[in-house]
Amino acid sequence: MIRATVCSAALLLLSAEPALACWQQTPAGEALERKREQDWLRKNSDKVVTGTWHLLADDADDASGYRKTGYIETRRGKRVERYRTSFAAEINCGFPNYYVKDGDTGRFYLEHDEPDPDDAADGFIDAYDYVHFVRTGEGE
């Protein structure tokens, strides 16, 4: 009897689906959540650019802990723009998305900040803060 129970438990574990870290919703709930996210992005972002994230530094910051600093490289015809951004890297359930890896390409939502007078000298646009990221192919 004990042997059968142990075998049944082992089979149950082997056939179990992987655990989900994030919630699951009904299709109506997902639609409502997408609408809320879009409303939030309209209020909290001033610019959307399509580009590639390049990591410059992966370090700790006294004020907020672990941070990623890098730039988003965008191309507009022959012109290349580089937006330097920094954010506290965290894994959440996707919104806002702060889980960006070096080389990720997609749409970046940015919020206007004070311009840095050295933009022309260092080649980076520093007048925007990172808000959200959607990988190419997701949410389209």
Residue pairs with C-beta under 8 A, 6 or more apart in sequence:
21 93
22 93
22 94
23 93
25 33
37 95
40 96
41 109
41 131
41 132
44 109
44 111
44 131
45 109
45 110
45 111
45 131
45 132
46 110
46 111
46 112
46 128
47 109
47 110
47 111
47 112
47 128
48 107
48 108
48 109
48 110
49 72
49 74
49 81
49 83
49 107
49 108
49 110
50 74
50 105
50 106
50 107
50 108
50 136
51 72
51 73
51 74
51 75
51 81
51 83
51 105
51 108
52 72
52 73
52 103
52 104
52 105
53 70
53 71
53 72
53 100
53 101
53 102
53 103
53 104
53 105
53 108
53 133
54 70
54 71
54 72
54 73
54 102
54 103
55 68
55 69
55 70
55 101
55 102
56 69
56 70
56 71
56 84
57 67
57 68
57 69
57 70
58 68
58 69
58 89
59 66
59 67
59 69
60 66
60 67
61 67
61 88
64 88
65 88
66 88
66 89
67 86
67 87
67 88
67 89
68 86
68 87
68 89
68 100
69 84
69 85
69 86
70 84
70 85
70 86
70 102
71 82
71 83
71 84
71 85
71 124
72 82
72 83
72 85
72 108
73 80
73 81
73 82
74 80
74 81
74 82
74 83
75 81
81 125
82 123
82 124
82 125
83 108
83 110
83 124
83 125
83 126
83 128
84 124
84 125
84 126
85 108
85 110
85 128
85 129
85 130
86 130
87 98
87 129
87 130
88 98
89 98
89 99
89 100
90 98
90 99
91 98
91 99
92 98
92 99
95 132
96 109
96 131
96 132
97 132
97 133
97 134
98 130
98 133
100 133
104 133
104 135
105 135
105 136
106 133
106 134
106 135
106 136
106 138
107 133
107 134
107 136
108 130
108 131
108 132
108 133
109 131
109 132
109 133
109 134
110 128
110 129
110 130
110 131
111 128
111 129
111 130
111 131
112 127
112 128
112 129
113 126
113 127
113 128
113 129
114 127
115 126
115 127
116 124
116 126
116 127
118 126
119 125
119 126
119 127
